[in-house]
Amino acid sequence: MTVAPRRIAFAAILTGLSILAVAAGFRIQSSRAFFEPQRLLSRFPAEDALALSVDAVSLRRAGVLEQSKAALEPEYRQFVEGTGFDYRRDLDSFTASFSQSGSYFIARGRFRWDKLRDYAVHQGGSCYKDLCRIAGSRPERHISFLPLRDDAIALAVSTDDLAATRLTKTGSPITTTLPAAPVWISVPGAELRRANSLPPGMHLMLSALTGADRILITFGLAGQNIEARMEATCRTPDDAKNLATRLRSVTTLLKEAAARDKQPGDDEITAVLTSGSFDQNDRRVNGKWPVRRALLDALTAGI
């Protein structure tokens, strides 16, 4: 090969590699843009709702999602066998919204779409093109899901059996600054007044927060354990001061009740709730609770 053809061949190789690099870069940037939290949240119905975000990759690296030693619950084992999807292994992240109109989820992970569709049909549901629908445990609960991308699923539980299609389009990006913690929950004040199905101790704690406009709860690693942090925003500094006082009083009541009653079934939850500490800064009240791994093991046993 003469010098000129060699140069041409070398230039062609460089051009090809450049095209591949640009394509790969575009794909990575596109993926990052799709899963950017503010853009992702803009897909959910525009209403005051409880929002939840979980970074499963970070939790897995920290050993939080290790395989439970407890036997799987029959229903979850059936789901894993039928769909090939196990959240401990296949889930990377999910974002959820819970409101009066329904529960909405967008999850990132590794999905076997053919098995998911087959599972829906075997459960008495139906699929048309990308959308699958399944009857829920109650007549007013309809489950619908569809792929947003190969690695992203939209799922909804609502009275509307087409609800998952509401997640296919983005709206105006959310401008609120979001926490960087691997797990966070944003709760509007209105939702706090509907928390009647929680354990008594937790319901008592949340009832003290009903005066807040919104609370933000984050979960992050603290050594070998996890620490829950809360930020509650009130209308005025006086409201915030009163809220901090109520939270301290409720914590004291829970400590006294725990020492008196010793209910074994609530040991781990009680241990968390009674270890809280609180401080107030202007219109905000901050709280923190250490969360032992034993509580997480108990909550995830069998799934």
C-alpha positions in Angstrom: 0.0 0.0 0.0 1.4 3.4 -1.0 1.5 6.3 1.4 -1.6 8.1 0.0 -3.9 5.0 0.3 -2.6 4.5 3.8 -3.4 8.0 4.7 -6.9 7.6 3.2 -7.5 4.4 5.1 -6.3 6.0 8.3 -8.5 9.0 7.8 -11.5 6.7 7.1 -10.8 4.8 10.4 -10.5 8.1 12.3 -13.8 9.3 10.7 -15.6 6.1 11.6 -14.3 6.2 15.2 -15.3 9.9 15.5 -18.8 9.1 14.3 -19.1 6.2 16.8 -17.8 8.5 19.6 -20.3 11.2 18.7 -23.2 8.7 18.6 -22.2 7.2 21.9 -21.9 10.6 23.5 -25.3 11.6 22.1 -26.8 8.4 23.5 -25.3 8.9 27.0 -26.4 12.6 27.0 -29.9 11.6 25.9 -30.1 9.0 28.6 -29.0 11.4 31.3 -31.5 14.0 30.1 -34.3 11.4 30.2 -33.6 10.4 33.8 -32.8 13.9 35.0 -35.0 14.2 38.2 -36.7 17.5 37.4 -37.6 16.3 33.9 -38.7 12.9 35.2 -41.0 14.5 37.8 -42.6 16.7 35.1 -44.2 13.6 33.6 -46.4 13.0 36.6 -49.9 14.5 37.0 -49.7 18.2 38.0 -51.3 18.0 41.4 -50.3 18.2 45.0 -49.0 14.7 45.7 -46.6 12.7 47.8 -43.4 12.1 45.7 -40.8 9.4 46.3 -37.4 8.8 44.7 -35.2 5.8 45.3 -31.6 5.3 43.8 -31.4 1.5 44.0 -27.9 1.5 42.5 -26.5 3.5 45.5 -28.4 1.3 48.0 -27.1 -1.9 46.3 -23.5 -0.6 46.5 -24.0 0.1 50.2 -25.4 -3.4 50.8 -28.9 -2.2 51.7 -30.5 -4.4 49.0 -28.7 -7.6 49.8 -30.7 -10.7 49.3 -32.9 -11.4 52.3 -32.4 -14.7 54.2 -36.2 -15.0 54.7 -38.2 -17.1 52.2 -39.9 -15.0 49.5 -43.6 -14.3 49.9 -45.6 -16.6 47.5 -47.0 -13.7 45.6 -43.7 -12.0 45.1 -42.0 -15.4 44.2 -44.7 -15.9 41.6 -44.1 -12.4 40.2 -40.3 -12.9 39.9 -40.8 -16.3 38.3 -43.4 -15.0 35.9 -41.7 -11.7 34.8 -38.0 -12.5 35.4 -37.7 -9.2 37.3 -36.3 -9.0 40.8 -35.9 -5.5 42.2 -32.9 -6.4 44.3 -31.0 -7.4 41.1 -32.7 -5.6 38.2 -33.9 -2.2 39.5 -31.7 0.8 39.2 -34.0 3.6 40.3 -37.6 4.6 40.6 -39.7 7.7 41.1 -43.3 7.7 42.3 -46.2 10.0 42.9 -49.2 9.2 45.2 -52.3 11.3 45.1 -56.1 11.1 45.0 -56.1 10.3 41.3 -53.8 7.3 41.7 -50.3 6.0 42.2 -47.8 6.5 39.4 -44.3 5.0 38.9 -41.4 5.4 36.5 -38.7 2.8 37.1 -35.3 2.3 35.4 -33.8 -1.2 35.2 -33.5 -4.3 33.2 -36.9 -5.6 31.9 -37.9 -8.6 29.9 -40.8 -7.0 28.1 -42.1 -10.3 26.5 -42.3 -12.0 29.9 -44.0 -8.9 31.4 -46.6 -9.0 28.7 -47.1 -12.7 29.1 -47.5 -12.3 32.8 -50.1 -9.6 32.4 -52.2 -11.9 30.1 -51.8 -14.9 32.4 -53.1 -12.7 35.3 -56.3 -12.1 33.3 -55.1 -8.8 31.8 -54.7 -7.7 28.2 -52.1 -6.0 26.1 -52.5 -3.8 23.0 -49.4 -2.6 21.3 -47.2 -1.4 24.2 -49.9 -0.9 26.8 -50.8 -3.7 29.2 -53.7 -3.6 31.7 -54.5 -5.8 34.7 -57.4 -5.7 37.1 -56.3 -4.8 40.7 -57.2 -6.3 44.0 -60.3 -4.1 44.1 -62.7 -2.9 41.3 -61.5 0.7 41.5 -57.8 -0.4 41.2 -56.6 -0.8 37.6 -53.0 -1.5 36.9 -51.5 -0.3 33.6 -47.9 -0.3 32.3 -45.9 0.3 29.2 -42.3 0.8 28.2 -41.0 4.4 27.9 -37.6 3.1 26.7 -35.9 -0.3 26.8 -34.7 0.5 30.3 -37.7 2.4 31.6 -41.2 1.4 32.5 -44.2 3.6 33.3 -46.8 2.0 35.7 -49.9 3.3 37.3 -52.6 2.1 39.7 -55.7 4.1 39.3 -59.5 4.1 38.5 -58.4 4.8 34.9 -57.0 1.7 33.2 -55.1 3.9 30.7 -53.4 6.0 33.5 -49.9 4.8 32.6 -50.2 6.7 29.2 -50.2 10.0 31.2 -46.5 9.4 31.9 -45.4 9.3 28.2 -45.0 13.0 27.8 -42.9 15.6 29.7 -44.2 18.8 31.0 -42.4 21.9 32.2 -39.3 20.9 34.2 -39.7 21.1 38.0 -37.7 24.1 39.3 -37.6 23.1 42.9 -34.1 22.0 44.1 -34.2 18.3 44.8 -32.1 16.5 47.4 -29.1 14.3 46.4 -29.9 11.6 49.0 -30.4 8.0 47.6 -34.0 8.0 49.0 -36.2 11.0 49.6 -39.9 11.6 50.2 -41.7 14.9 49.7 -45.1 15.1 51.5 -47.6 18.0 51.2 -49.4 19.0 54.3 -52.7 17.8 53.0 -51.4 14.2 52.8 -50.3 14.3 56.4 -53.9 14.6 57.5 -54.8 11.4 55.6 -52.2 9.1 57.2 -54.7 7.0 59.1 -53.4 3.5 58.1 -49.9 3.9 59.7 -48.8 2.3 62.9 -50.0 4.3 66.0 -46.6 5.6 66.9 -45.8 6.8 63.4 -49.3 8.3 63.0 -48.8 10.2 66.3 -45.5 11.6 65.0 -47.0 12.6 61.7 -50.1 14.2 63.4 -47.7 16.7 65.0 -46.6 17.7 61.5 -50.0 18.6 60.1 -49.4 22.3 60.6 -46.5 22.2 58.1 -47.0 23.3 54.5 -44.7 20.5 53.2 -42.1 18.1 54.7 -39.1 16.6 53.0 -37.6 13.3 54.4 -34.3 12.0 53.1 -32.5 8.7 53.9 -28.7 8.6 53.7 -25.9 6.4 54.9 -24.4 7.1 58.4 -21.6 4.6 59.0 -23.0 1.1 59.0 -26.5 2.4 59.5 -28.9 4.8 57.8 -30.0 8.2 59.0 -33.4 9.7 58.2 -33.5 13.5 58.1 -36.6 15.7 57.9 -37.1 19.3 56.8 -40.5 20.8 57.5 -41.4 24.2 56.1 -44.0 26.3 58.0 -45.7 29.6 57.3 -44.1 31.6 60.1 -41.2 31.2 62.5 -43.7 31.0 65.4 -45.4 28.0 63.6 -42.0 26.4 63.2 -41.2 26.9 66.9 -44.5 25.4 67.9 -43.9 22.5 65.6 -40.5 21.7 67.0 -42.0 21.8 70.5 -44.8 19.3 69.5 -42.3 16.9 67.9 -40.2 16.9 71.1 -43.3 16.3 73.2 -44.5 13.4 71.0 -41.0 11.8 71.1 -41.1 12.0 74.9 -44.6 10.5 75.0 -43.4 7.6 72.7 -40.4 7.0 75.0 -42.6 6.8 78.0 -45.1 4.5 76.3 -42.4 2.2 75.0 -40.9 1.9 78.5 -44.3 1.1 79.9 -45.9 -1.2 77.3 -43.0 -3.0 75.7 -44.9 -4.1 72.6 -42.5 -6.5 70.8 -44.0 -6.1 67.3 -43.2 -2.5 67.2 -39.7 -2.6 68.7 -37.7 -1.5 65.7 -40.2 1.3 64.6 -40.4 2.5 68.2 -36.6 2.5 68.5 -36.4 4.8 65.4 -39.3 7.2 66.5 -38.0 7.6 70.0 -34.4 8.5 68.9 -35.4 11.6 67.0 -33.9 15.1 67.7 -35.2 18.4 66.4 -34.1 22.0 65.9 -35.7 25.1 64.5 -34.3 27.7 62.1 -36.7 30.5 61.1 -39.6 28.9 59.2 -38.0 25.5 59.1 -37.8 22.6 61.5 -35.1 19.9 61.0 -35.2 16.5 62.5 -33.1 13.4 62.3 -33.5 9.7 63.3 -30.9 6.9 63.2 -32.4 3.9 61.3 -30.9 0.4 62.1 -30.5 -2.2 59.4 -32.7 -4.5 61.5 -35.7 -2.4 60.6 -35.0 -2.5 56.9 -34.5 -6.3 57.1 -37.9 -6.6 58.8 -39.6 -4.3 56.3 -38.2 -6.2 53.3 -38.4 -9.7 54.6 -40.0 -12.0 52.0 -39.6 -9.6 49.1 
